């Protein structure tokens, strides 16, 4: 048994080194979300919903955003400042709500949030054409 101890120790140390050297996941920045985004798929209370089809988000470099997300009693477009904290939490709306940025790429965003006690999941794609009212705030 003692004969294999150095090999076992070397294996364990090598494994720890490999695991410890894994790259950190990329961190979201304001540049990650700036742009025009359209909901492609959504879940409400873990069930697919078409309620949010056509919903868009426009995030500007200056920290303002606009959306037609129907959080309020109308489906009208609304504007709000936004901020990104903890590399994965977007905060916007009146009153401000937290939206967790779960996954992202240069062309997709995945957001999760809870409103009125119901969890929502949104999959958004970067818009290929202008969205919402045309006085765009994206610079």
FIZA-859245 format. One record per atom (N, C-alpha, C): x negated, y negated, z negated; atom name; residue in one letter; residue number from 1. Coordinates in nm, 2 decimals, decimal comma, always signed. Layout:
{site {X Y Z} "CA" "a" NUM},
...
This chain:
{site {-0,08 +0,12 +0,00} "N" "x" 1},
{site {+0,00 +0,00 +0,00} "CA" "x" 1},
{site {-0,09 -0,12 +0,00} "C" "x" 1},
{site {-0,19 -0,13 -0,07} "N" "x" 2},
{site {-0,28 -0,24 -0,08} "CA" "x" 2},
{site {-0,35 -0,26 +0,05} "C" "x" 2},
{site {-0,36 -0,16 +0,13} "N" "x" 3},
{site {-0,43 -0,17 +0,26} "CA" "x" 3},
{site {-0,36 -0,26 +0,35} "C" "x" 3},
{site {-0,22 -0,27 +0,34} "N" "x" 4},
{site {-0,14 -0,35 +0,44} "CA" "x" 4},
{site {-0,11 -0,49 +0,38} "C" "x" 4},
{site {-0,15 -0,51 +0,26} "N" "x" 5},
{site {-0,11 -0,64 +0,20} "CA" "x" 5},
{site {-0,17 -0,76 +0,27} "C" "x" 5},
{site {-0,29 -0,76 +0,32} "N" "x" 6},
{site {-0,34 -0,88 +0,39} "CA" "x" 6},
{site {-0,26 -0,90 +0,52} "C" "x" 6},
{site {-0,22 -0,80 +0,59} "N" "x" 7},
{site {-0,15 -0,81 +0,71} "CA" "x" 7},
{site {-0,01 -0,86 +0,68} "C" "x" 7},
{site {+0,05 -0,82 +0,58} "N" "x" 8},
{site {+0,19 -0,86 +0,54} "CA" "x" 8},
{site {+0,18 -1,01 +0,50} "C" "x" 8},
{site {+0,08 -1,05 +0,43} "N" "x" 9},
{site {+0,06 -1,19 +0,39} "CA" "x" 9},
{site {+0,03 -1,28 +0,51} "C" "x" 9},
{site {-0,05 -1,23 +0,60} "N" "x" 10},
{site {-0,08 -1,30 +0,72} "CA" "x" 10},
{site {+0,05 -1,32 +0,81} "C" "x" 10},
{site {+0,13 -1,21 +0,82} "N" "x" 11},
{site {+0,26 -1,22 +0,89} "CA" "x" 11},
{site {+0,35 -1,32 +0,83} "C" "x" 11},
{site {+0,37 -1,32 +0,70} "N" "x" 12},
{site {+0,46 -1,41 +0,63} "CA" "x" 12},
{site {+0,41 -1,55 +0,65} "C" "x" 12},
{site {+0,28 -1,58 +0,63} "N" "x" 13},
{site {+0,23 -1,71 +0,65} "CA" "x" 13},
{site {+0,25 -1,76 +0,80} "C" "x" 13},
{site {+0,23 -1,67 +0,89} "N" "x" 14},
{site {+0,24 -1,71 +1,03} "CA" "x" 14},
{site {+0,39 -1,74 +1,06} "C" "x" 14},
{site {+0,48 -1,67 +1,01} "N" "x" 15},
{site {+0,62 -1,69 +1,02} "CA" "x" 15},
{site {+0,66 -1,82 +0,96} "C" "x" 15},
{site {+0,61 -1,86 +0,85} "N" "x" 16},
{site {+0,64 -1,98 +0,78} "CA" "x" 16},
{site {+0,59 -2,10 +0,87} "C" "x" 16},
{site {+0,47 -2,08 +0,93} "N" "x" 17},
{site {+0,41 -2,18 +1,01} "CA" "x" 17},
{site {+0,50 -2,21 +1,13} "C" "x" 17},
{site {+0,54 -2,10 +1,20} "N" "x" 18},
{site {+0,62 -2,11 +1,32} "CA" "x" 18},
{site {+0,76 -2,18 +1,29} "C" "x" 18},
{site {+0,82 -2,14 +1,18} "N" "x" 19},
{site {+0,95 -2,20 +1,14} "CA" "x" 19},
{site {+0,93 -2,35 +1,10} "C" "x" 19},
{site {+0,82 -2,38 +1,03} "N" "x" 20},
{site {+0,80 -2,51 +0,99} "CA" "x" 20},
{site {+0,76 -2,61 +1,10} "C" "x" 20},
{site {+0,72 -2,55 +1,21} "N" "x" 21},
{site {+0,68 -2,64 +1,33} "CA" "x" 21},
{site {+0,79 -2,66 +1,43} "C" "x" 21},
{site {+0,91 -2,62 +1,40} "N" "x" 22},
{site {+1,02 -2,64 +1,49} "CA" "x" 22},
{site {+1,04 -2,79 +1,51} "C" "x" 22},
{site {+1,06 -2,84 +1,63} "N" "x" 23},
{site {+1,08 -2,98 +1,65} "CA" "x" 23},
{site {+1,21 -3,02 +1,58} "C" "x" 23},
{site {+1,21 -3,15 +1,54} "N" "x" 24},
{site {+1,33 -3,20 +1,48} "CA" "x" 24},
{site {+1,43 -3,23 +1,59} "C" "x" 24},
{site {+1,56 -3,21 +1,56} "N" "x" 25},
{site {+1,66 -3,24 +1,66} "CA" "x" 25},
{site {+1,65 -3,39 +1,70} "C" "x" 25},
{site {+1,69 -3,43 +1,82} "N" "x" 26},
{site {+1,68 -3,57 +1,86} "CA" "x" 26},
{site {+1,78 -3,65 +1,77} "C" "x" 26},
{site {+1,75 -3,77 +1,75} "N" "x" 27},
{site {+1,84 -3,86 +1,67} "CA" "x" 27},
{site {+1,91 -3,95 +1,76} "C" "x" 27},
{site {+2,04 -3,97 +1,73} "N" "x" 28},
{site {+2,12 -4,07 +1,81} "CA" "x" 28},
{site {+2,08 -4,21 +1,78} "C" "x" 28},
{site {+2,09 -4,29 +1,88} "N" "x" 29},
{site {+2,06 -4,44 +1,86} "CA" "x" 29},
{site {+2,18 -4,51 +1,93} "C" "x" 29},
{site {+2,18 -4,64 +1,91} "N" "x" 30},
{site {+2,28 -4,72 +1,98} "CA" "x" 30},
{site {+2,28 -4,70 +2,13} "C" "x" 30},
{site {+2,16 -4,68 +2,18} "N" "x" 31},
{site {+2,15 -4,66 +2,33} "CA" "x" 31},
{site {+2,22 -4,52 +2,37} "C" "x" 31},
{site {+2,23 -4,43 +2,27} "N" "x" 32},
{site {+2,29 -4,30 +2,30} "CA" "x" 32},
{site {+2,44 -4,32 +2,34} "C" "x" 32},
{site {+2,51 -4,42 +2,27} "N" "x" 33},
{site {+2,65 -4,44 +2,29} "CA" "x" 33},
{site {+2,69 -4,55 +2,38} "C" "x" 33},
{site {+2,60 -4,65 +2,40} "N" "x" 34},
{site {+2,63 -4,76 +2,49} "CA" "x" 34},
{site {+2,68 -4,71 +2,62} "C" "x" 34},
{site {+2,79 -4,76 +2,67} "N" "x" 35},
{site {+2,85 -4,73 +2,80} "CA" "x" 35},
{site {+3,00 -4,70 +2,79} "C" "x" 35},
{site {+3,05 -4,66 +2,90} "N" "x" 36},
{site {+3,19 -4,63 +2,91} "CA" "x" 36},
{site {+3,22 -4,48 +2,90} "C" "x" 36},
{site {+3,31 -4,43 +2,82} "N" "x" 37},
{site {+3,33 -4,29 +2,79} "CA" "x" 37},
{site {+3,48 -4,26 +2,80} "C" "x" 37},
{site {+3,51 -4,14 +2,86} "N" "x" 38},
{site {+3,65 -4,10 +2,88} "CA" "x" 38},
{site {+3,66 -3,96 +2,81} "C" "x" 38},
{site {+3,77 -3,94 +2,74} "N" "x" 39},
{site {+3,80 -3,82 +2,68} "CA" "x" 39},
{site {+3,84 -3,71 +2,79} "C" "x" 39},
{site {+3,77 -3,60 +2,78} "N" "x" 40},
{site {+3,79 -3,49 +2,88} "CA" "x" 40},
{site {+3,87 -3,38 +2,81} "C" "x" 40},
{site {+3,85 -3,36 +2,68} "N" "x" 41},
{site {+3,92 -3,25 +2,61} "CA" "x" 41},
{site {+3,93 -3,30 +2,46} "C" "x" 41},
{site {+4,03 -3,25 +2,40} "N" "x" 42},
{site {+4,06 -3,30 +2,26} "CA" "x" 42},
{site {+4,13 -3,18 +2,18} "C" "x" 42},
{site {+4,10 -3,18 +2,05} "N" "x" 43},
{site {+4,17 -3,09 +1,96} "CA" "x" 43},
{site {+4,22 -3,17 +1,84} "C" "x" 43},
{site {+4,34 -3,14 +1,80} "N" "x" 44},
{site {+4,40 -3,20 +1,68} "CA" "x" 44},
{site {+4,44 -3,09 +1,59} "C" "x" 44},
{site {+4,39 -3,09 +1,47} "N" "x" 45},
{site {+4,41 -2,98 +1,38} "CA" "x" 45},
{site {+4,37 -2,85 +1,43} "C" "x" 45},
{site {+4,25 -2,85 +1,51} "N" "x" 46},
{site {+4,19 -2,73 +1,57} "CA" "x" 46},
{site {+4,28 -2,67 +1,68} "C" "x" 46},
{site {+4,37 -2,74 +1,73} "N" "x" 47},
{site {+4,45 -2,70 +1,85} "CA" "x" 47},
{site {+4,44 -2,80 +1,96} "C" "x" 47},
{site {+4,42 -2,74 +2,08} "N" "x" 48},
{site {+4,41 -2,83 +2,20} "CA" "x" 48},
{site {+4,53 -2,92 +2,21} "C" "x" 48},
{site {+4,50 -3,05 +2,25} "N" "x" 49},
{site {+4,61 -3,14 +2,26} "CA" "x" 49},
{site {+4,58 -3,23 +2,39} "C" "x" 49},
{site {+4,69 -3,26 +2,46} "N" "x" 50},
{site {+4,68 -3,35 +2,57} "CA" "x" 50},
{site {+4,71 -3,49 +2,53} "C" "x" 50},
{site {+4,74 -3,51 +2,41} "N" "x" 51},
{site {+4,78 -3,64 +2,35} "CA" "x" 51},
{site {+4,68 -3,75 +2,38} "C" "x" 51},
{site {+4,55 -3,72 +2,39} "N" "x" 52},
{site {+4,45 -3,82 +2,41} "CA" "x" 52},
{site {+4,39 -3,83 +2,55} "C" "x" 52},
{site {+4,46 -3,76 +2,65} "N" "x" 53},
{site {+4,42 -3,77 +2,79} "CA" "x" 53},
{site {+4,42 -3,92 +2,83} "C" "x" 53},
{site {+4,32 -3,96 +2,89} "N" "x" 54},
{site {+4,31 -4,10 +2,94} "CA" "x" 54},
{site {+4,25 -4,20 +2,83} "C" "x" 54},
{site {+4,22 -4,15 +2,72} "N" "x" 55},
{site {+4,16 -4,23 +2,61} "CA" "x" 55},
{site {+4,02 -4,26 +2,65} "C" "x" 55},
{site {+3,98 -4,39 +2,63} "N" "x" 56},
{site {+3,85 -4,43 +2,66} "CA" "x" 56},
{site {+3,79 -4,51 +2,55} "C" "x" 56},
{site {+3,65 -4,51 +2,55} "N" "x" 57},
{site {+3,57 -4,59 +2,45} "CA" "x" 57},
{site {+3,47 -4,66 +2,54} "C" "x" 57},
{site {+3,45 -4,79 +2,51} "N" "x" 58},
{site {+3,35 -4,87 +2,57} "CA" "x" 58},
{site {+3,26 -4,93 +2,46} "C" "x" 58},
{site {+3,14 -4,89 +2,45} "N" "x" 59},
{site {+3,04 -4,94 +2,35} "CA" "x" 59},
{site {+2,94 -5,03 +2,42} "C" "x" 59},
{site {+2,93 -5,15 +2,36} "N" "x" 60},
{site {+2,84 -5,25 +2,42} "CA" "x" 60},
{site {+2,71 -5,26 +2,33} "C" "x" 60},
{site {+2,60 -5,30 +2,40} "N" "x" 61},
{site {+2,47 -5,32 +2,33} "CA" "x" 61},
{site {+2,48 -5,41 +2,21} "C" "x" 61},
{site {+2,57 -5,51 +2,22} "N" "x" 62},
{site {+2,58 -5,62 +2,12} "CA" "x" 62},
{site {+2,66 -5,57 +1,99} "C" "x" 62},
{site {+2,70 -5,44 +1,99} "N" "x" 63},
{site {+2,76 -5,39 +1,87} "CA" "x" 63},
{site {+2,91 -5,40 +1,87} "C" "x" 63},
{site {+2,97 -5,43 +1,98} "N" "x" 64},
{site {+3,12 -5,44 +1,99} "CA" "x" 64},
{site {+3,16 -5,32 +2,08} "C" "x" 64},
{site {+3,29 -5,28 +2,05} "N" "x" 65},
{site {+3,34 -5,17 +2,13} "CA" "x" 65},
{site {+3,49 -5,20 +2,16} "C" "x" 65},
{site {+3,55 -5,13 +2,25} "N" "x" 66},
{site {+3,69 -5,14 +2,28} "CA" "x" 66},
{site {+3,74 -5,00 +2,32} "C" "x" 66},
{site {+3,87 -4,98 +2,29} "N" "x" 67},
{site {+3,92 -4,85 +2,31} "CA" "x" 67},
{site {+4,07 -4,86 +2,32} "C" "x" 67},
{site {+4,13 -4,75 +2,38} "N" "x" 68},
{site {+4,28 -4,74 +2,37} "CA" "x" 68},
{site {+4,32 -4,62 +2,29} "C" "x" 68},
{site {+4,22 -4,57 +2,20} "N" "x" 69},
{site {+4,26 -4,46 +2,11} "CA" "x" 69},
{site {+4,38 -4,50 +2,03} "C" "x" 69},
{site {+4,48 -4,42 +2,03} "N" "x" 70},
{site {+4,61 -4,46 +1,97} "CA" "x" 70},
{site {+4,61 -4,44 +1,82} "C" "x" 70},
{site {+4,52 -4,52 +1,75} "N" "x" 71},
{site {+4,52 -4,51 +1,60} "CA" "x" 71},
{site {+4,63 -4,60 +1,54} "C" "x" 71},
{site {+4,67 -4,69 +1,61} "N" "x" 72},
{site {+4,76 -4,79 +1,56} "CA" "x" 72},
{site {+4,90 -4,76 +1,63} "C" "x" 72},
{site {+4,99 -4,84 +1,59} "N" "x" 73},
{site {+5,13 -4,81 +1,64} "CA" "x" 73},
{site {+5,15 -4,83 +1,79} "C" "x" 73},
{site {+5,05 -4,89 +1,86} "N" "x" 74},
{site {+5,06 -4,91 +2,00} "CA" "x" 74},
{site {+4,95 -4,84 +2,07} "C" "x" 74},
{site {+4,97 -4,82 +2,20} "N" "x" 75},
{site {+4,86 -4,76 +2,28} "CA" "x" 75},
{site {+4,78 -4,87 +2,35} "C" "x" 75},
{site {+4,80 -5,00 +2,30} "N" "x" 76},
{site {+4,72 -5,11 +2,36} "CA" "x" 76},
{site {+4,57 -5,10 +2,33} "C" "x" 76},
{site {+4,50 -5,16 +2,42} "N" "x" 77},
{site {+4,35 -5,16 +2,39} "CA" "x" 77},
{site {+4,32 -5,25 +2,27} "C" "x" 77},
{site {+4,22 -5,21 +2,19} "N" "x" 78},
{site {+4,18 -5,28 +2,08} "CA" "x" 78},
{site {+4,03 -5,30 +2,08} "C" "x" 78},
{site {+3,98 -5,40 +2,01} "N" "x" 79},
{site {+3,84 -5,43 +2,00} "CA" "x" 79},
{site {+3,79 -5,42 +1,86} "C" "x" 79},
{site {+3,67 -5,38 +1,84} "N" "x" 80},
{site {+3,61 -5,37 +1,70} "CA" "x" 80},
{site {+3,46 -5,37 +1,71} "C" "x" 80},
{site {+3,40 -5,43 +1,61} "N" "x" 81},
{site {+3,25 -5,40 +1,60} "CA" "x" 81},
{site {+3,23 -5,25 +1,57} "C" "x" 81},
{site {+3,11 -5,20 +1,60} "N" "x" 82},
{site {+3,08 -5,07 +1,56} "CA" "x" 82},
{site {+2,93 -5,06 +1,51} "C" "x" 82},
{site {+2,91 -4,96 +1,44} "N" "x" 83},
{site {+2,77 -4,94 +1,39} "CA" "x" 83},
{site {+2,74 -4,79 +1,39} "C" "x" 83},
{site {+2,61 -4,76 +1,40} "N" "x" 84},
{site {+2,57 -4,62 +1,39} "CA" "x" 84},
{site {+2,48 -4,60 +1,27} "C" "x" 84},
{site {+2,52 -4,51 +1,18} "N" "x" 85},
{site {+2,44 -4,49 +1,06} "CA" "x" 85},
{site {+2,40 -4,34 +1,04} "C" "x" 85},
{site {+2,30 -4,31 +0,97} "N" "x" 86},
{site {+2,26 -4,18 +0,94} "CA" "x" 86},
{site {+2,24 -4,10 +1,07} "C" "x" 86},
{site {+2,21 -4,17 +1,18} "N" "x" 87},
{site {+2,18 -4,11 +1,31} "CA" "x" 87},
{site {+2,29 -4,03 +1,37} "C" "x" 87},
{site {+2,41 -4,02 +1,30} "N" "x" 88},
{site {+2,51 -3,94 +1,36} "CA" "x" 88},
{site {+2,65 -3,99 +1,32} "C" "x" 88},
{site {+2,67 -4,10 +1,25} "N" "x" 89},
{site {+2,80 -4,15 +1,21} "CA" "x" 89},
{site {+2,83 -4,28 +1,28} "C" "x" 89},
{site {+2,93 -4,28 +1,36} "N" "x" 90},
{site {+2,98 -4,41 +1,42} "CA" "x" 90},
{site {+3,09 -4,46 +1,33} "C" "x" 90},
{site {+3,09 -4,59 +1,31} "N" "x" 91},
{site {+3,19 -4,65 +1,22} "CA" "x" 91},
{site {+3,25 -4,76 +1,30} "C" "x" 91},
{site {+3,38 -4,76 +1,32} "N" "x" 92},
{site {+3,45 -4,87 +1,39} "CA" "x" 92},
{site {+3,60 -4,86 +1,36} "C" "x" 92},
{site {+3,68 -4,96 +1,40} "N" "x" 93},
{site {+3,82 -4,97 +1,38} "CA" "x" 93},
{site {+3,86 -5,06 +1,27} "C" "x" 93},
{site {+3,99 -5,08 +1,25} "N" "x" 94},
{site {+4,04 -5,17 +1,14} "CA" "x" 94},
{site {+4,15 -5,09 +1,07} "C" "x" 94},
{site {+4,13 -5,05 +0,95} "N" "x" 95},
{site {+4,01 -5,05 +0,87} "CA" "x" 95},
{site {+3,90 -4,96 +0,94} "C" "x" 95},
{site {+3,78 -4,98 +0,91} "N" "x" 96},
{site {+3,67 -4,90 +0,97} "CA" "x" 96},
{site {+3,69 -4,75 +0,93} "C" "x" 96},
{site {+3,67 -4,66 +1,03} "N" "x" 97},
{site {+3,67 -4,52 +1,01} "CA" "x" 97},
{site {+3,54 -4,46 +1,05} "C" "x" 97},
{site {+3,51 -4,34 +1,00} "N" "x" 98},
{site {+3,38 -4,27 +1,04} "CA" "x" 98},
{site {+3,42 -4,17 +1,14} "C" "x" 98},
{site {+3,33 -4,17 +1,25} "N" "x" 99},
{site {+3,34 -4,07 +1,36} "CA" "x" 99},
{site {+3,20 -4,00 +1,36} "C" "x" 99},
{site {+3,20 -3,87 +1,34} "N" "x" 100},
{site {+3,07 -3,80 +1,34} "CA" "x" 100},
{site {+3,03 -3,76 +1,48} "C" "x" 100},
{site {+2,92 -3,80 +1,52} "N" "x" 101},
{site {+2,86 -3,77 +1,65} "CA" "x" 101},
{site {+2,80 -3,63 +1,64} "C" "x" 101},
{site {+2,87 -3,53 +1,69} "N" "x" 102},
{site {+2,82 -3,39 +1,67} "CA" "x" 102},
{site {+2,72 -3,35 +1,77} "C" "x" 102},
{site {+2,74 -3,38 +1,90} "N" "x" 103},
{site {+2,65 -3,34 +2,01} "CA" "x" 103},
{site {+2,65 -3,45 +2,11} "C" "x" 103},
{site {+2,54 -3,47 +2,18} "N" "x" 104},
{site {+2,54 -3,57 +2,28} "CA" "x" 104},
{site {+2,43 -3,54 +2,38} "C" "x" 104},
{site {+2,45 -3,60 +2,50} "N" "x" 105},
{site {+2,35 -3,60 +2,61} "CA" "x" 105},
{site {+2,36 -3,73 +2,68} "C" "x" 105},
{site {+2,29 -3,75 +2,79} "N" "x" 106},
{site {+2,30 -3,88 +2,86} "CA" "x" 106},
{site {+2,44 -3,89 +2,93} "C" "x" 106},
{site {+2,51 -3,78 +2,94} "N" "x" 107},
{site {+2,64 -3,79 +3,01} "CA" "x" 107},
{site {+2,76 -3,74 +2,92} "C" "x" 107},
{site {+2,74 -3,69 +2,80} "N" "x" 108},
{site {+2,85 -3,63 +2,72} "CA" "x" 108},
{site {+2,83 -3,68 +2,57} "C" "x" 108},
{site {+2,95 -3,69 +2,51} "N" "x" 109},
{site {+2,95 -3,71 +2,36} "CA" "x" 109},
{site {+3,05 -3,62 +2,30} "C" "x" 109},
{site {+3,03 -3,57 +2,18} "N" "x" 110},
{site {+3,13 -3,49 +2,10} "CA" "x" 110},
{site {+3,15 -3,57 +1,97} "C" "x" 110},
{site {+3,27 -3,61 +1,94} "N" "x" 111},
{site {+3,30 -3,68 +1,82} "CA" "x" 111},
{site {+3,40 -3,60 +1,74} "C" "x" 111},
{site {+3,39 -3,61 +1,61} "N" "x" 112},
{site {+3,49 -3,56 +1,51} "CA" "x" 112},
{site {+3,53 -3,66 +1,42} "C" "x" 112},
{site {+3,65 -3,67 +1,38} "N" "x" 113},
{site {+3,70 -3,76 +1,28} "CA" "x" 113},
{site {+3,83 -3,71 +1,22} "C" "x" 113},
{site {+3,87 -3,77 +1,11} "N" "x" 114},
{site {+4,00 -3,73 +1,05} "CA" "x" 114},
{site {+4,08 -3,86 +1,03} "C" "x" 114},
{site {+4,21 -3,85 +1,07} "N" "x" 115},
{site {+4,30 -3,96 +1,05} "CA" "x" 115},
{site {+4,43 -3,91 +1,00} "C" "x" 115},
{site {+4,49 -3,98 +0,91} "N" "x" 116},
{site {+4,62 -3,93 +0,85} "CA" "x" 116},
{site {+4,62 -3,79 +0,81} "C" "x" 116},
{site {+4,50 -3,75 +0,76} "N" "x" 117},
{site {+4,49 -3,61 +0,71} "CA" "x" 117},
{site {+4,47 -3,50 +0,81} "C" "x" 117},
{site {+4,46 -3,54 +0,94} "N" "x" 118},
{site {+4,44 -3,44 +1,05} "CA" "x" 118},
{site {+4,30 -3,46 +1,11} "C" "x" 118},
{site {+4,23 -3,34 +1,13} "N" "x" 119},
{site {+4,10 -3,35 +1,19} "CA" "x" 119},
{site {+4,12 -3,35 +1,34} "C" "x" 119},
{site {+4,03 -3,43 +1,41} "N" "x" 120},
{site {+4,03 -3,44 +1,55} "CA" "x" 120},
{site {+3,89 -3,41 +1,60} "C" "x" 120},
{site {+3,88 -3,35 +1,72} "N" "x" 121},
{site {+3,76 -3,33 +1,79} "CA" "x" 121},
{site {+3,78 -3,38 +1,93} "C" "x" 121},
{site {+3,68 -3,46 +1,98} "N" "x" 122},
{site {+3,69 -3,52 +2,12} "CA" "x" 122},
{site {+3,56 -3,48 +2,19} "C" "x" 122},
{site {+3,58 -3,45 +2,32} "N" "x" 123},
{site {+3,47 -3,43 +2,41} "CA" "x" 123},
{site {+3,48 -3,53 +2,52} "C" "x" 123},
{site {+3,38 -3,62 +2,53} "N" "x" 124},
{site {+3,39 -3,73 +2,62} "CA" "x" 124},
{site {+3,28 -3,72 +2,72} "C" "x" 124},
{site {+3,31 -3,77 +2,84} "N" "x" 125},
{site {+3,21 -3,78 +2,95} "CA" "x" 125},
{site {+3,19 -3,93 +2,98} "C" "x" 125},
{site {+3,07 -3,96 +3,02} "N" "x" 126},
{site {+3,04 -4,09 +3,07} "CA" "x" 126},
{site {+3,12 -4,12 +3,19} "C" "x" 126},
{site {+3,19 -4,24 +3,19} "N" "x" 127},
{site {+3,28 -4,27 +3,30} "CA" "x" 127},
{site {+3,19 -4,30 +3,43} "C" "x" 127},
{site {+3,25 -4,25 +3,54} "N" "x" 128},
{site {+3,19 -4,28 +3,67} "CA" "x" 128},
{site {+3,25 -4,40 +3,74} "C" "x" 128},
{site {+3,36 -4,45 +3,68} "N" "x" 129},
{site {+3,42 -4,57 +3,73} "CA" "x" 129},
{site {+3,46 -4,65 +3,61} "C" "x" 129},
{site {+3,48 -4,78 +3,63} "N" "x" 130},
{site {+3,52 -4,87 +3,52} "CA" "x" 130},
{site {+3,65 -4,82 +3,45} "C" "x" 130},
{site {+3,66 -4,84 +3,32} "N" "x" 131},
{site {+3,77 -4,79 +3,24} "CA" "x" 131},
{site {+3,83 -4,91 +3,17} "C" "x" 131},
{site {+3,96 -4,90 +3,14} "N" "x" 132},
{site {+4,03 -5,00 +3,06} "CA" "x" 132},
{site {+4,05 -5,13 +3,13} "C" "x" 132},
{site {+4,06 -5,24 +3,06} "N" "x" 133},
{site {+4,08 -5,37 +3,11} "CA" "x" 133},
{site {+3,94 -5,41 +3,18} "C" "x" 133},
{site {+3,94 -5,49 +3,28} "N" "x" 134},
{site {+3,82 -5,51 +3,35} "CA" "x" 134},
{site {+3,73 -5,62 +3,30} "C" "x" 134},
{site {+3,76 -5,69 +3,19} "N" "x" 135},
{site {+3,66 -5,78 +3,14} "CA" "x" 135},
{site {+3,57 -5,70 +3,05} "C" "x" 135},
{site {+3,50 -5,61 +3,11} "N" "x" 136},
{site {+3,41 -5,52 +3,04} "CA" "x" 136},
{site {+3,31 -5,59 +2,95} "C" "x" 136},
{site {+3,29 -5,53 +2,83} "N" "x" 137},
{site {+3,19 -5,59 +2,74} "CA" "x" 137},
{site {+3,06 -5,52 +2,75} "C" "x" 137},
{site {+3,04 -5,42 +2,84} "N" "x" 138},
{site {+2,91 -5,35 +2,85} "CA" "x" 138},
{site {+2,82 -5,44 +2,94} "C" "x" 138},
{site {+2,70 -5,46 +2,88} "N" "x" 139},
{site {+2,61 -5,54 +2,95} "CA" "x" 139},
{site {+2,49 -5,46 +3,01} "C" "x" 139},
